[in-house]
Every structure is written in structure tokens, then in C-alpha cells.
Amino acid sequence: MSRSVGRILAESLIAHGIDTIWMVPGESFLGLTDALTETPEVRLVVCRHEGGAGFMAVADGRMQGGRAGVLLVSRGPGLSNAMVALHTAHHDATPLVVLCGQVERKDFGRLALQEQNYAKLLADITKDVIEVNETVQASEAIARAFHLAESGTPGPVAVILPEDIFDEPCEAPLAKPRPRVHGGARAQDLDRLAGMLAAAERPLVWVGGALANAAPEALAALRELAEQWVLPVCPTHRRPQLFDSAHPNYGGYMGIRVPKQLVEEMKRADLLLALGERITDSVSQSYSFPTAPDPQLPLVQVWPDANEIGRVFRPDLGIVAEPEAVIEALLRRGAPAGAARRAGWVAGLNGIHQRLMEPVWESMTDGVNFAAICVEVAKHLAPDAAVTSDAGNFSSFIHRYIGFRPGQNFLSSVVGAMGAGVPMAVAAAIRRPGKQAVAFVGDGGALMSGNEIATAMQYGAAPIIIVSDNKRYGTIGMHHEVRYPNRPYEDAVRLTNPDFAAWGRVFGAEGITIAAESEVEAGIARAFAVKDRPVVVHVHTSAEQMSAWRRRGAPRLHG
């Protein structure tokens, strides 16, 4: 039976279980949106900027157990606006399918309006760019895109759709979703891993991105492994929810710029197991622990893609497998004799972690120490809360003062892109109606993508958006001070900001201002009490307290 390509594409998306598409409308794909209006199974979320829509789609790809988020954008400026989200998905190994319009096929190569060569443009930030120039390949292209986006090392895949293809008739059959393919560890590799763990006096386990979409049962199995084998477990950069920070086997958060006393103790380890962790520069402390390319300690890396293992670091053992499978295999073997001898090592790391997370801070004279905000927010977070963070020094307070645990979801841009916090919280609130979605953003990032509050209002979502306003790009100010001490830099980072509470109210959100530490408890309680609309909490934050670990003009705390 012949039907339009637009209809085939819509049916293909439904066949892949897609129920939500994040988009900014464009004339280059009208034939697809026309078909989607007749498919109630798919909801179109109309956003205010492609950058925001892209971050929403990335967040959606993190909240669905490994299923890709879907972004629909127009050609040229539309896709260009969204590229920061593709960059995030690529570095963060997040599954994402991007559907992008293109000029009509008869105009290829003429520099038609908004024409670009997307295979060249996106070559470095996607797993593949699939151009659909033949009608018979439309459904097949969708199936291939989802398979690539969700397999091996997940990531973004772009599907380029010429404007004139949607209304053409096509009799090609619907391409079925490909089954997921999982790598499996060899028995001899599991034997060797078990032997290395049994022999280690001071092993260290890092858990990262390949576990980000793990089921609750898998994270429970990880906890059981840590307890039985007496192992310290450290969630890595932007993955704090993978292990309960209150658990005695929690070995510390392996994020960017780990406090000196914790990382120095970690360096005493005699074995590092990177369990579902790619080991980026942020996690490795700028390739110093482990050192690249040859680590200073034995390294075992578990990742579901052979091309990733050994790409930067030379492991003593590489295992191409889902980390969940390795955890289950080790549990079936049972803990080695003598594992209890590591109790002191685990307790020492956990003790440092607990001391670093103590809810203590100093009041500042130039604004609220953001520590007070994070400690208060932690009291209100539900066991299934979604927390999003923009890039900036304010996020260091989140990881120092909020203890995350499995069941919660932490969403951010692993590459440090500003502008992710608000749209990711909006996406979480739309995807998970009735559940908490809390965004932490700086005053810089808030005005990059904060207009997506309008999207939240349109779809009845109610995220809480906490704006840390220190009237500057604070992280850049800190780097200026560290690299060029005693040099002026204010003109290079200073910001003039609106009243963010009033700004929120213009959208229809609740607006709350916190200008002093005495207002923190009541202000945060009021924010969490609002359930029917977004909330913007404008915090007048100290600029002197540059991060959770550094004060302006003073040495970094804990190294």
C-alpha cells in the first residue's frame, strides 16, 4: 500500500516506541509534522530555541533506560543552534536521534537557502549522518539511526531529510527496530578480573556513564558487590546518583577537581576498576590519575564498545561488556577469601568523603554562601527527584553538600556547556509529571536558555529553577585569579542581571527572592510547596565564595 514518506517516517518513529519529539517548527519538514498530527501516539513538544530543544532531547535520552531522545530541527540555523546539544550527547555517550530538514534535492549544491553539507558539518560530533535521498530508504534510515544511537558507545545520529521527499508516495515496507546487541565478557577475562580484585589490597571502583541508564536492580547489585567483595565505589563526573552517598562503601565523588586529601588517598590504590567509565580528562584530573597513556596503577576498563577501551589509556585488562553483566558474573562467583582485610581501606576513603560533605560553611558579607542553599534543598529532595545542573562553579556546592542516591536522576552537560540546566529540568518535568525536577543554574546560563520556562508553562510542567546570581561568569573569574594572580579581571566577567524572580513571574512562574542567609529556609520551603507552575528562586549569591572549595584571594580548601 502506497503512502507518503512523511507518513512512513511517523509510523517508523511509533514502531521504535517514540512518544515525544522535542522541536522548533520549521518549513523544511512540514510534510513530517503534517503526518505527525494524525499520530496521537507521538507528542510534539514545541520549544523556544533549538539549543533548548536539543538539551531537552538529550535529557530525554537519559531518562528512558537507553532509548534515544528525538530532536526535530530545521536546516541551517536550526541545526546550528542545536549543535551544543549534539556535542553534549557525543561526549556524554547519550543516545540521540536528530531529524533535520534539508533543501529540495533538485537544489543540492546550489547554495540554496540554508543549505549545508551536514555530513561534513556533523562529522566530529555524531556517530553517523544518514542522508535520505531515496524514498525507499526512509524507514530503513530511521531503524539504522536508532540502532546506531543506542548501540555500543551510545551517541547522536543525524537523519537528513530533504524538504521535497515527505509528500512523495512510497510502497517500501516499514523497517522493524533492530534488536539490541550486547557484548559479553570472556570467561578467561572474568577469571582474571576476579583474581586481580581478590589479590588487591586497595582496589578502587569507578562507576560511570555506561551505568547511567541502569535499572534499579542493577544498581542494587552494584551495592551488593561492594558489600560482599568489600570494595569502595566512586561515582564519576555528573553521575552522583549511581551509588548511595550515605553508604559506608561510598569511596568519594570522582568529579572535576577532586579535593586534594581525597585524591591523594585514592592514589594509594593498587588496582583501578573503571566499571562503565570512559575516563575523560575531568574524571582523570586532567590525565594525572590515572596518567595517560600509561596509568601509574593496574587498570581494568569495562565498556560495551571495544573501540573505546584503550583509546586513551592502556588497560591491563579490557572487557567489552555491559557493566551490569560483569557485576552479575562477579556476584555469582562469590566474594574471595580475605576480602574483609580491605575494610580499613574502604573506611578510610569513606571517612574522608563524610568529612568533606559535612554541612558546614561560613556566612559571607557580600551575599548568600550557596552552600546554605544546597544543604536546604537536600532536605526537600524526593527519593525519585530529578536534579539538573548548568555549568559553573555553583555546581561544586551541589556535589559537596547534596548526597545523591539511586532512584534519583542527575542531568547535566558532561562537557560543561552552559544553558543545559533549565531545558533539562523542563524535559524532566514533562517526561515525569508530578515528580520533582530541580534545576541549579548560574546567572549566565539562566539567560542562555531560561526562555524554555515558556515551554514548561505551555505543557503544564512545574520545575523549580534556582538561580545563583553573583553578577559574573564566576568560573572564568576563578580561572583568571588562579592563572594571573593580582591582575584585574572584573571587566572580562562582569554581568548586569535582571530581577530573576520578576523575570520568572513574567512567564507565569512563581518568583522567590533570597537575599540573605536568614531567608534560605523559608524561601526553599516555599519553592517546594508550589506544585502547579514553575518556580524561579533568585539567590543573591556571594562572589567571594568562588566555589565550594575556594574563596577569592585565598588558597583552595582541601588543596
C-alpha positions as CSV (number, residue, x, y, z in Angstrom):
1,M,0.0,0.0,0.0
2,S,1.4,3.3,-1.1
3,R,1.6,6.2,1.5
4,S,3.6,9.3,1.8
5,V,7.2,9.3,3.1
6,G,6.1,11.7,5.9
7,R,3.6,9.0,7.0
8,I,6.2,6.3,6.8
9,L,8.6,8.3,8.9
10,A,5.8,8.9,11.5
11,E,5.0,5.2,11.6
12,S,8.7,4.3,11.9
13,L,9.0,6.5,14.9
14,I,6.0,4.9,16.5
15,A,7.4,1.4,15.8
16,H,10.5,2.4,17.7
17,G,8.5,3.4,20.8
18,I,8.9,7.1,20.4
19,D,6.2,9.0,22.2
20,T,7.8,12.5,22.4
21,I,9.6,14.7,19.9
22,W,11.3,17.9,21.0
23,M,11.3,20.5,18.3
24,V,11.3,24.1,17.0
25,P,9.0,24.2,13.9
26,G,10.5,24.7,10.5
27,E,9.3,24.9,6.9
28,S,11.8,22.3,5.8
29,F,9.9,19.4,7.4
30,L,6.3,20.5,7.2
31,G,5.4,17.2,5.5
32,L,6.6,15.3,8.6
33,T,4.7,17.4,11.1
34,D,1.6,17.2,9.0
35,A,1.8,13.4,9.2
36,L,2.5,13.5,12.9
37,T,-0.7,15.5,13.6
38,E,-2.5,12.3,12.7
39,T,-0.5,10.1,15.0
40,P,-1.7,10.7,18.6
41,E,0.9,8.3,19.9
42,V,3.6,10.9,19.4
43,R,3.6,14.2,21.3
44,L,5.3,17.2,19.7
45,V,6.8,19.5,22.3
46,V,7.3,22.9,20.7
47,C,10.3,24.7,22.3
48,R,11.5,28.2,22.1
49,H,15.1,27.7,20.8
50,E,16.8,24.7,19.2
51,G,19.5,24.8,21.8
52,G,16.9,24.3,24.5
53,A,15.1,21.7,22.4
54,G,18.4,19.8,22.0
55,F,19.1,19.7,25.7
56,M,15.6,18.5,26.3
57,A,16.1,15.7,23.9
58,V,19.4,14.8,25.4
59,A,17.8,14.7,28.9
60,D,15.0,12.5,27.5
61,G,17.7,10.1,26.2
62,R,19.0,9.8,29.8
63,M,15.6,9.1,31.4
64,Q,14.3,6.2,29.3
65,G,16.6,3.3,30.1
66,G,18.8,3.6,27.0
67,R,16.1,4.7,24.4
68,A,17.2,7.6,22.3
69,G,15.7,11.1,22.7
70,V,14.4,12.6,19.5
71,L,15.1,16.1,18.3
72,L,13.5,17.7,15.2
73,V,15.0,20.8,13.8
74,S,15.1,22.8,10.5
75,R,18.1,23.1,8.3
76,G,20.9,25.7,8.6
77,P,20.3,28.0,11.6
78,G,18.0,25.4,13.2
79,L,20.6,22.7,13.3
80,S,23.4,25.1,14.1
81,N,21.6,26.3,17.2
82,A,21.2,22.7,18.3
83,M,24.8,21.7,17.9
84,V,25.8,22.2,21.5
85,A,23.3,19.5,22.5
86,L,24.8,17.1,19.9
87,H,28.3,17.9,21.3
88,T,27.0,17.1,24.8
89,A,25.4,13.8,23.7
90,H,28.6,12.8,21.8
91,H,30.9,13.3,24.8
92,D,28.4,12.0,27.3
93,A,27.6,8.8,25.4
94,T,23.9,9.7,25.4
95,P,21.6,8.2,22.7
96,L,20.0,10.9,20.5
97,V,18.4,10.9,17.1
98,V,18.3,14.2,15.3
99,L,15.9,14.7,12.4
100,C,16.9,17.6,10.3
101,G,15.3,19.2,7.2
102,Q,17.3,19.9,4.1
103,V,16.8,21.8,0.9
104,E,15.0,20.2,-2.0
105,R,17.0,17.6,-3.9
106,K,16.9,19.4,-7.2
107,D,18.7,22.3,-5.5
108,F,21.6,20.3,-4.0
109,G,25.0,22.1,-4.4
110,R,23.5,25.4,-5.5
111,L,23.9,27.1,-2.1
112,A,20.2,27.2,-1.7
113,L,18.7,29.0,1.2
114,Q,20.1,27.5,4.5
115,E,21.8,24.6,2.6
116,Q,24.8,22.9,4.3
117,N,26.7,19.8,3.9
118,Y,25.7,18.0,7.1
119,A,28.0,15.0,6.6
120,K,30.9,17.5,6.9
121,L,29.4,19.8,9.5
122,L,28.5,17.0,11.9
123,A,31.3,14.6,11.3
124,D,33.1,15.2,14.6
125,I,30.0,15.2,16.9
126,T,27.8,12.4,15.6
127,K,28.2,8.6,15.2
128,D,26.7,8.9,11.7
129,V,24.9,11.3,9.3
130,I,22.3,9.4,7.3
131,E,21.0,11.3,4.2
132,V,17.6,10.1,3.0
133,N,17.6,11.0,-0.7
134,E,15.7,7.9,-1.9
135,T,12.1,7.3,-0.7
136,V,12.5,3.6,-0.3
137,Q,15.2,4.1,2.3
138,A,13.2,6.5,4.6
139,S,12.0,3.8,7.1
140,E,15.3,1.9,6.9
141,A,17.2,5.2,7.8
142,I,15.1,5.6,11.0
143,A,15.8,2.0,12.0
144,R,19.5,2.4,11.3
145,A,19.6,5.7,13.2
146,F,18.1,4.3,16.4
147,H,20.3,1.1,16.2
148,L,23.5,3.2,15.9
149,A,22.4,5.8,18.5
150,E,21.6,3.1,21.2
151,S,24.3,0.5,20.5
152,G,28.0,0.2,21.6
153,T,29.0,3.6,22.8
154,P,25.7,5.5,22.6
155,G,25.6,8.9,20.9
156,P,23.9,11.2,18.5
157,V,22.9,10.2,14.9
158,A,21.6,12.7,12.4
159,V,19.0,11.9,9.7
160,I,18.9,14.5,7.0
161,L,15.5,14.8,5.2
162,P,15.1,16.9,2.0
163,E,12.0,19.1,2.0
164,D,10.6,17.6,-1.2
165,I,10.7,14.0,0.0
166,F,7.9,14.0,2.6
167,D,4.9,14.1,0.2
168,E,6.2,11.5,-2.3
169,P,4.4,8.2,-2.3
170,C,6.3,5.1,-1.2
171,E,5.5,1.4,-1.1
172,A,8.5,0.2,0.8
173,P,7.7,-1.9,3.9
174,L,8.2,-0.5,7.4
175,A,11.6,-1.3,8.7
176,K,11.4,-3.0,12.1
177,P,13.5,-2.0,15.0
178,R,16.8,-3.8,15.3
179,P,17.3,-6.0,18.4
180,R,19.8,-4.6,20.9
181,V,23.2,-6.3,20.7
182,H,25.2,-6.7,23.9
183,G,28.9,-7.6,24.2
184,G,29.8,-10.4,26.6
185,A,32.9,-10.8,28.7
186,R,35.0,-13.9,28.0
187,A,35.3,-16.4,30.8
188,Q,39.0,-16.1,31.0
189,D,38.7,-12.3,31.3
190,L,36.3,-12.6,34.2
191,D,38.6,-15.1,35.8
192,R,41.5,-12.7,35.5
193,L,39.4,-9.8,36.9
194,A,38.2,-11.8,39.8
195,G,41.8,-12.8,40.6
196,M,43.0,-9.2,40.3
197,L,40.3,-8.0,42.7
198,A,41.0,-10.8,45.1
199,A,44.7,-10.0,45.2
200,A,44.3,-6.2,45.6
201,E,44.8,-4.7,49.0
202,R,43.5,-1.3,48.0
203,P,41.2,-1.6,45.0
204,L,39.1,1.3,43.7
205,V,35.9,1.0,41.6
206,W,34.8,3.9,39.5
207,V,31.2,3.7,38.1
208,G,30.2,6.0,35.2
209,G,28.2,6.6,32.1
210,A,27.5,3.1,30.9
211,L,25.5,2.6,34.1
212,A,23.6,5.9,33.7
213,N,20.6,4.1,32.3
214,A,20.9,1.1,34.6
215,A,17.7,-0.4,36.1
216,P,17.3,-0.2,39.9
217,E,18.1,-3.9,40.1
218,A,21.5,-3.3,38.5
219,L,22.4,-0.6,41.0
220,A,21.2,-2.8,43.8
221,A,23.5,-5.5,42.5
222,L,26.4,-3.0,42.5
223,R,25.7,-2.2,46.1
224,E,25.7,-5.9,46.9
225,L,29.0,-6.4,45.1
226,A,30.6,-3.5,47.1
227,E,29.4,-5.1,50.3
228,Q,30.3,-8.7,49.6
229,W,33.7,-8.0,48.0
230,V,34.5,-5.1,50.4
231,L,35.1,-2.5,47.6
232,P,34.9,1.3,47.7
233,V,32.7,2.6,44.9
234,C,33.1,6.1,43.4
235,P,30.6,7.6,41.0
236,T,32.3,9.7,38.4
237,H,31.7,13.2,36.9
238,R,28.0,14.0,36.6
239,R,26.9,10.5,37.7
240,P,26.5,11.1,41.5
241,Q,23.2,9.0,41.7
242,L,24.8,5.7,40.8
243,F,25.8,4.9,44.4
244,D,24.3,6.0,47.7
245,S,26.5,8.7,49.1
246,A,25.4,7.7,52.6
247,H,26.5,4.0,52.2
248,P,29.7,3.0,54.1
249,N,31.3,1.7,50.9
250,Y,31.0,5.1,49.1
251,G,34.6,6.0,48.3
252,G,34.1,9.6,47.3
253,Y,32.8,11.5,44.2
254,M,35.3,11.4,41.3
255,G,34.3,14.6,39.7
256,I,36.2,17.5,38.3
257,R,39.0,18.9,40.7
258,V,38.6,16.3,43.5
259,P,39.7,17.7,46.9
260,K,43.4,17.0,47.4
261,Q,43.1,14.9,50.6
262,L,40.6,12.6,48.8
263,V,42.5,12.2,45.6
264,E,45.8,11.7,47.4
265,E,44.3,8.8,49.3
266,M,42.9,7.4,46.1
267,K,46.3,7.4,44.6
268,R,47.4,4.8,47.2
269,A,45.1,2.3,45.3
270,D,46.8,-0.8,43.8
271,L,44.0,-1.5,41.3
272,L,41.5,0.7,39.4
273,L,38.4,-0.9,38.0
274,A,36.6,1.6,35.6
275,L,33.2,-0.1,35.5
276,G,31.3,1.6,32.7
277,E,33.5,4.7,32.7
278,R,35.3,6.1,29.7
279,I,37.8,8.0,31.9
280,T,37.7,11.5,30.5
281,D,40.0,14.4,31.3
282,S,37.6,15.6,34.0
283,V,37.5,12.2,35.7
284,S,41.2,11.6,35.4
285,Q,42.0,15.0,36.9
286,S,43.5,16.2,33.6
287,Y,45.0,12.9,32.8
288,S,47.0,12.8,36.0
289,F,45.1,9.9,37.8
290,P,45.3,7.7,36.0
291,T,48.2,9.1,34.0
292,A,47.8,8.9,30.2
293,P,48.6,7.0,28.2
294,D,50.3,4.6,30.7
295,P,48.5,4.5,34.1
296,Q,50.5,4.5,37.3
297,L,48.5,1.6,38.6
298,P,46.9,-1.5,37.1
299,L,43.8,-0.6,35.2
300,V,40.8,-2.7,34.2
301,Q,38.3,-1.0,31.9
302,V,34.8,-2.3,31.3
303,W,32.9,-0.6,28.5
304,P,30.4,-2.0,25.9
305,D,32.4,-0.9,22.9
306,A,35.9,-2.3,22.0
307,N,36.8,0.9,20.1
308,E,36.7,2.9,23.4
309,I,38.8,0.6,25.5
310,G,42.5,1.5,25.2
311,R,41.7,4.6,23.0
312,V,43.4,6.9,25.6
313,F,44.7,4.7,28.4
314,R,46.5,1.4,28.2
315,P,44.5,-1.0,30.4
316,D,46.0,-4.1,31.9
317,L,42.6,-5.8,31.1
318,G,39.8,-4.6,28.9
319,I,36.4,-6.2,28.9
320,V,33.9,-5.4,26.2
321,A,30.6,-5.9,28.0
322,E,27.8,-4.1,29.7
323,P,28.9,-3.4,33.3
324,E,25.7,-4.9,34.7
325,A,26.8,-8.3,33.2
326,V,30.2,-8.1,34.8
327,I,28.6,-7.2,38.2
328,E,26.3,-10.2,38.0
329,A,29.2,-12.5,37.0
330,L,31.3,-11.4,40.0
331,L,28.3,-11.9,42.3
332,R,27.8,-15.4,41.0
333,R,31.4,-16.3,41.9
334,G,31.1,-15.1,45.5
335,A,33.4,-12.9,47.4
336,P,37.1,-14.0,47.7
337,A,38.5,-15.2,50.9
338,G,40.1,-12.5,52.9
339,A,38.1,-9.6,51.3
340,A,37.4,-8.3,54.8
341,R,41.1,-7.2,55.1
342,R,40.1,-4.3,52.9
343,A,37.6,-2.9,55.4
344,G,40.1,-0.3,56.7
345,W,40.9,0.9,53.2
346,V,37.2,1.4,52.4
347,A,36.5,3.0,55.8
348,G,39.4,5.5,55.3
349,L,38.1,6.7,51.9
350,N,34.5,6.9,53.2
351,G,35.7,8.8,56.3
352,I,37.3,11.5,54.1
353,H,34.1,11.6,51.9
354,Q,31.9,12.1,55.0
355,R,34.1,14.8,56.4
356,L,34.1,16.7,53.1
357,M,30.3,16.5,53.0
358,E,29.7,17.9,56.4
359,P,27.1,20.6,56.3
360,V,29.3,23.4,57.5
361,W,30.1,26.7,55.8
362,E,30.9,30.3,56.7
363,S,28.4,33.1,56.2
364,M,29.6,35.8,53.7
365,T,29.1,39.5,53.7
366,D,28.6,40.0,50.0
367,G,25.8,37.6,49.5
368,V,24.5,34.1,50.4
369,N,27.0,31.3,50.6
370,F,25.5,28.9,48.1
371,A,26.3,26.0,50.5
372,A,23.3,27.1,52.6
373,I,21.0,26.8,49.6
374,C,22.2,23.3,48.7
375,V,22.0,22.0,52.2
376,E,18.5,23.2,52.5
377,V,17.4,21.8,49.1
378,A,18.8,18.4,50.1
379,K,16.2,18.3,52.9
380,H,13.4,18.5,50.4
381,L,14.6,16.2,47.6
382,A,12.3,13.2,47.0
383,P,13.9,9.7,46.5
384,D,12.9,9.9,42.8
385,A,13.8,13.6,42.2
386,A,15.5,14.7,39.0
387,V,18.2,17.3,39.6
388,T,19.7,19.3,36.7
389,S,22.8,21.5,36.8
390,D,24.1,24.1,34.4
391,A,27.9,24.5,34.1
392,G,29.6,26.8,36.6
393,N,31.3,26.9,40.0
394,F,28.0,26.9,41.7
395,S,27.7,23.2,40.8
396,S,30.6,22.4,43.1
397,F,28.3,23.2,46.0
398,I,25.7,20.6,44.7
399,H,28.3,17.8,44.7
400,R,29.7,18.8,48.1
401,Y,26.5,19.3,50.0
402,I,23.8,17.1,48.4
403,G,24.1,13.4,49.0
404,F,22.6,11.6,46.0
405,R,21.4,8.0,45.8
406,P,20.0,5.5,43.3
407,G,16.4,6.3,42.3
408,Q,17.3,10.0,41.8
409,N,18.4,11.3,38.4
410,F,21.1,13.8,37.8
411,L,21.1,15.5,34.4
412,S,23.8,17.9,33.1
413,S,26.1,18.5,30.2
414,V,29.3,16.5,30.8
415,V,31.2,18.8,28.5
416,G,30.4,21.8,30.7
417,A,28.1,23.5,28.2
418,M,26.2,26.4,29.8
419,G,22.4,26.5,29.1
420,A,21.6,22.9,29.9
421,G,20.1,23.3,33.3
422,V,16.7,24.9,32.6
423,P,15.7,22.9,29.5
424,M,16.8,19.6,31.1
425,A,14.6,20.4,34.1
426,V,11.7,21.3,31.8
427,A,12.2,18.0,30.0
428,A,12.3,16.1,33.3
429,A,9.1,17.8,34.5
430,I,7.3,17.0,31.2
431,R,8.6,13.4,31.0
432,R,7.8,12.7,34.7
433,P,4.7,14.7,35.6
434,G,4.1,15.1,39.3
435,K,7.7,14.3,40.3
436,Q,10.3,16.8,41.4
437,A,12.5,18.5,38.8
438,V,15.0,20.9,40.3
439,A,17.4,23.0,38.2
440,F,20.5,24.7,39.5
441,V,21.7,27.4,37.2
442,G,24.1,30.4,37.3
443,D,23.1,33.9,36.2
444,G,25.0,33.4,33.0
445,G,23.4,30.1,31.9
446,A,19.9,31.2,33.1
447,L,19.7,33.8,30.3
448,M,21.1,31.5,27.7
449,S,18.1,29.1,27.8
450,G,15.8,30.3,30.5
451,N,13.1,31.2,27.9
452,E,12.2,27.5,28.0
453,I,10.2,28.4,31.1
454,A,7.6,29.3,28.5
455,T,7.7,25.7,27.2
456,A,7.1,24.5,30.8
457,M,4.1,26.8,31.1
458,Q,2.7,25.6,27.8
459,Y,2.8,21.9,28.8
460,G,1.8,22.3,32.4
461,A,5.3,21.4,33.8
462,A,6.4,22.7,37.2
463,P,10.2,22.6,37.6
464,I,12.0,24.5,40.4
465,I,14.7,26.7,38.9
466,I,17.3,28.0,41.4
467,V,19.4,30.8,40.0
468,S,22.8,31.6,41.7
469,D,23.4,35.3,40.9
470,N,26.8,36.6,41.7
471,K,26.7,39.0,38.8
472,R,29.6,37.5,36.9
473,Y,30.8,34.5,35.0
474,G,32.2,33.2,38.2
475,T,34.1,30.1,37.0
476,I,36.0,32.2,34.5
477,G,36.8,34.8,37.2
478,M,38.3,32.0,39.3
479,H,40.5,30.8,36.5
480,H,41.7,34.4,35.9
481,E,42.6,34.7,39.6
482,V,44.4,31.3,39.6
483,R,46.4,31.9,36.4
484,Y,47.1,35.6,36.7
485,P,47.1,36.4,40.4
486,N,46.9,40.0,41.5
487,R,45.7,41.1,38.0
488,P,42.4,42.8,37.3
489,Y,39.8,40.8,35.5
490,E,36.3,42.1,36.5
491,D,35.7,43.7,33.1
492,A,36.1,40.3,31.5
493,V,33.5,38.5,33.6
494,R,31.0,41.1,35.0
495,L,27.3,40.8,34.3
496,T,24.3,43.1,34.7
497,N,21.3,40.9,35.6
498,P,17.6,41.4,35.8
499,D,15.5,40.7,38.9
500,F,15.2,36.9,38.2
501,A,12.2,36.5,40.5
502,A,10.3,39.2,38.5
503,W,11.6,37.6,35.2
504,G,10.1,34.3,36.3
505,R,6.7,35.9,37.1
506,V,6.5,37.4,33.6
507,F,6.4,33.9,32.3
508,G,3.7,33.0,34.8
509,A,6.0,31.2,37.2
510,E,6.3,31.8,41.0
511,G,9.1,34.2,41.8
512,I,11.0,34.0,45.1
513,T,14.0,36.1,46.2
514,I,16.6,35.0,48.7
515,A,19.0,37.9,49.5
516,A,20.2,36.8,53.0
517,E,21.0,33.5,54.7
518,S,18.2,34.1,57.2
519,E,15.8,33.8,54.2
520,V,17.0,30.5,52.9
521,E,14.9,28.0,55.0
522,A,11.6,29.7,54.3
523,G,12.4,30.5,50.7
524,I,13.3,27.0,49.8
525,A,10.3,25.6,51.6
526,R,8.0,27.9,49.8
527,A,9.6,26.9,46.4
528,F,9.0,23.2,47.1
529,A,5.4,23.9,48.2
530,V,4.4,25.1,44.8
531,K,3.1,22.2,42.6
532,D,1.1,23.8,39.8
533,R,3.6,26.0,38.0
534,P,7.3,26.6,37.6
535,V,9.2,28.4,40.4
536,V,12.2,30.7,39.9
537,V,14.3,31.2,43.1
538,H,16.6,34.2,42.7
539,V,19.5,33.8,45.1
540,H,21.8,36.7,45.6
541,T,25.0,34.7,45.9
542,S,28.4,35.6,47.3
543,A,31.1,36.2,44.7
544,E,33.8,36.0,47.4
545,Q,32.9,32.3,48.0
546,M,34.0,31.4,44.4
547,S,33.2,27.7,44.8
548,A,32.6,25.1,47.4
549,W,36.4,24.7,47.8
550,R,37.8,28.2,47.1
551,R,37.4,31.7,48.4
552,R,38.5,34.7,46.5
553,G,42.1,35.6,47.3
554,A,42.5,32.5,49.5
555,P,44.1,29.1,48.9
556,R,41.8,26.3,47.7
557,L,40.3,24.4,50.7
558,H,41.5,20.8,51.0
559,G,44.1,21.5,48.3
